[in-house]
Amino acid sequence: MRLIALDIDGTLLDSRWQLPAANRDAVAEAARRGIEVVLVTGRRYDFAMPVARQLDAPLTMIVSNGALIRSNDGQTRLRHLLPRETAKRVLQSTGRWRDGAVVIFDRPRRDQLMMEFLDENDSVRYGYYKRNLEFIGLAAPLENCLVEDPIQVMFSGAIKSMREAEVALRDAPFASEYTLAVTAYAEKDFAMIDVVRPACSKGASLAEWAALRGIPREEVLAIGDNHNDFEMLSFAGIPVVMGNGVSELKVFGWHETATNDESGVAAAIQRFALREAPSCA
C-alpha cells in the first residue's frame, strides 16, 4: 500500500465533527511507514486545513471535490476551474434555489465565498457561514461576482429541494458543461450540490495525482461514505465504505468498515495498510 485517500466528513471525523484519536494515530503510523496520505474532500482548502493540522503527517489535499490539489503548506499542485460563462448560465437557470447558492473562488482569503445575502435566521446554514465570515463576500445579483473563473457553484438546502435542483441541473440544455457532486445527510435533512468542471471529481483528481506520483491504482486504499466518494472508491484498488455510509455505496461488493463513531478509518488502515489489529466486515 503506497497511498491512502481519506474523505473527511462522515469518514475521518465522527458524527460530532471531531477527529478520533485512533484515526489520528493510524494516519500517523501509516505516514511513518512511508505511505502517502491524501485528504480528499468536498471542503474548501481553508475549511479542510483545521482537520489537516490535527494529523501528524505530511499531507496532500484534494479539495472542492477534485477542483484543487494542494500540499498542506498551501502549494497548489493542480487546478481545474469552472468557466465563468458556464457558472453564469448555472446561476441564471437556478433562481429558485438562489437562497442556498454560493460561488467559490480560489482566492487568498477575502471573497472566496460569494453570496447574495446572509440570513441570520437560517438555522441550517448560518452556523457554517458564521464560522467563515472572513472568507465571505456579497454580490447582488450573484452573477456580478463572476469576474474570473470560479472553483465551483454550490447549492445547499433540504434534501427534497436539492433533489429538485439536481434534476433541473442534469436536465439543463448545457449540462455537458459541468459535473455535479452531490452529498446528502439524511439524518440532518441536508444536502449539497457542487457544480464543477466537466469530468472533475474526487476520483478523477485522485487518479491524476496517483499517476503523477507513479502509484498504480492497485496500491491505493480509499475510504469514503457519501455519494461524492463514488468515483474515488471506483478508482481505488482497495475501496472501503464506512459503516455509516449511504446505502448506494454498499451494493458494489466493496469492503466495509466500522462507522465514523467507531473509528472505522483506523480499522481499515490497520487491516489493509498496517496489517495488524481489528478486521473490517
N, C-alpha and C positions, 0 to 999 in steps of 0.2 A: 504494500500500500504506500503510494507516494503523495497522494493528495486527498484531503478531507474537505468536502464542501458542506457548509452548515447554514441552513436557514436560521433566522434569529427568532422572530415572534412565533410562539406556538411550538418551537423546536428547542433552540438553545436556552431560551428563557422559559420560566414556569408560568402558570396562569396569572401570577401577580406581577409579571414582567421583571422577575428577579433572576439572577444567574445562580443556579445551584452550585455549591462547592464541588460536588462530584463532577459536574460538567467542566468546570474551570480546571480542575486537576487533570482530567482526562485529556483536555486540549493541550495543556502544558506538557504532559508526558509525551504526547504524540509529536509535538514540536521538538522536544528534547531529543527524540529519536530520529529527527531529520525529516519528518513528514510535513509537507506544506499544508497549512490550514487557511482556508478561504471562507470568509463570511459572504453568503450570497443572499441578498435581501431586497425587499421592495422599499426599504427605508432609504431616505436621502443619506449621503455620506455623513453630514454633521449629526444626523439623528442616530446613525449607527455607531459613531465613534465612542459614545459613552459606554456602550457594551464592549467594544474592542479594547478599551483601556482597562477593562477588568480582567482581560485574558493575558496571561504571562506567556506571550508567544508573538513572533513576528507574523503579521497577517497580510493577506491580500484581501481587498474589499471589492466585491462585485455588488454595486448598489443600484437603486432605482430600477429594479427588475432587469438588470443587464445593460443599462444605458451607459454606465460608467464603471471603469475598473481602476482602482487606486490602491496604492500601498497605504498602510495605516499612518505613515508620516505625511500623507497628503499628496504624494506624487501621482499624477494622472498617467495611467498606462494606455488605456483605450477609451474612446468616447464615441457614442452613437446617438446623435441628436435627432429630434423630430423636426422636419422642415416647418418653418413658421407658417407658411401658407396652408399646410395641412392642419396645423394646430388651429389656425383661424377658421377653417371650414368645420372642424370638430366643434368649436365653441358656437359657431353660428347655427349648427344643426341640433344643439342640445340645450336650448334656452330653458326648457322645462326643469332642468337639473342644475341651473346656474348657482343656486344657493350652496351646492356642495362641490363647486368647480374650483380647481386650483391649477395654475400654470407654474411649473417648476423649472428653474434655470440653473445652469452651472455657473454660479457667481460666488465671489469670495465670502460674503456674509449677508449684506443687506439685499433685500428684494429677491431672495432665492425663491420664495413662495409668493405668488401674486394672486390676489383675490379681489372680488368686487366690494366686499364688506365683511366685517367681523360681527357676529351675532352672539352677544354675551349670554343670551337665553338659550343657545343651542347646547343642551346638556350632553349631547353625544360627542360633538366635535370641538367645543370651545376649550376643553381641558388640554387637548393637543395643541391647539392654536396658542393658548396662553403660554405653554412651555416653549414655544417657538417664535415669540413676538419679535425677537431681534432679527429674524430672517424674513419676516412678512412685510409685503408692501401692498398697497391698494391701487386698483385701476378700475375706472368705470367709464365705459363698458370694459370688460376684461380683455377684449380684443386689442385695446390700446397698448397693452404691455408687450405685445409681440414685436419688439424692435430687433430681436435676434432669435435664432433657433433655440427652442427650449429643450430640456431633457424630456419632458412629458407633459401631458394634460392629465389631471387626476380628478375623478369624481368619487364622492363618498356619501353614504346615507343608509337608510334602512334597506334590508335585503330585497324586498319586493320592488322598491323604487329603482334600485341598482340593476335588478334583473331586467326591468323595462328599459333602462338606459343602455344596457348591454345589447339588447335586441335591436334598439334603434341604431346603435353604432355598427353592429355587424351587418345591418341591412342598408346602411348608407351607400349611395352610389360610388363614393370614393373610399370605401372600406379597404381597398387594396393598398392604400397609402399608409396604413398603420397596423400595429398589432395590439391586441388587448391582453392585459394581465389582470386576472380577477382574483381577489382574495375575499373570503366570506367567513364570518364568525357567527354561526347560528345562535350560540348561547347569548350573544350580545345584540342580535338582530342588526348587524352592521356589516357592510361590505364596501370594498374599494375597487375601482376600475382604473387602471393605469393605461393610458393611450401612449404607446411608444413607437419608435421607428419600426418599419416592417422587418420581420424576421428577428427582431430584438427580443430576447427572453433571458431568463436566468441560465437556461440550458445552453443557448447559443453562445453566450459570453463565456460560460464555463468551458465549453468545448474549444473556443478560440484561445482562451488563456492556457488550457492544458496543452494545446498544440504548440503554442509559443514556448512552453516550458519543456516540451519533448516528453510529455507524460501521456501514455496511451490510456484510453477510457477504462481498460480492464484494471488499471491501478488507481482508479478514482472511487472513493466512497462518498456518497451524497446522502444527506438526511434532511427530510422536509415533512411538512404536514398539510399544506394547502394547495389550492388549485394552481397557483402560480409557480409551484415547485415541480409540476408535471414534466416539463422539458428537461429540467436539471436531473431529475430521477431517471428519466428515459435515457439520458446520455451516460450516466454513471455505470461503471462495471458492476458496482455493488450499490444498488438503490435501497434505502431503508426508509420506511414510512413510520412516523410517530404513532403510538397507540391512540393518541387524541386526534390523529389526522382525519381529514374528510373521507367519507366512505368511497368517493370516486377514485381515490388513490389506492384503495385496498382490493382492487379487482384484477390486478396485473400479475399477481404472484410474487410481488416484491417482498423483501424481508420486512418484518415489523419488529419494533422495539417497544419499550415501555412508554408511558405518557411523559409529557414535559414536567408534570408534577412528581414523577418518579425517576427523574434524571435519565430519561431514555437515551439521550445523546451519549452520556457516559457509558451506558450499557452497550450501545452499538460500537463505539470506538474501542472499548475493551475487547469485544468479540472479534471485530473484523480488522482492527489496526494493531492492537497491542497483544492479541491472542492470549488473553487471560481474563479471569473473573467472569461475571454473570453472562449468560447467553440470552439472546432475544428469541421471541417466538418465530 
